[in-house]
Amino acid sequence: MAATSRQLGASSSSEETGRGLHLVHAYADDWGWFQVNGVHGGDGTYVWCELNP
């Protein structure tokens, strides 16, 4: 599945949420995401990444 463009938003160090994609971007060699439909009818996001030694 092709991932669409996703923007990394600004977050401060005092916020409890919103830093996950920043961590993936900082440590992953490649990453992306796409929308998925949950088994019980909910929507979600599947995030993938590649890490090289």
Order of alpha helices (4+ residues) and beta strands (2+ residues): alpha-beta-beta
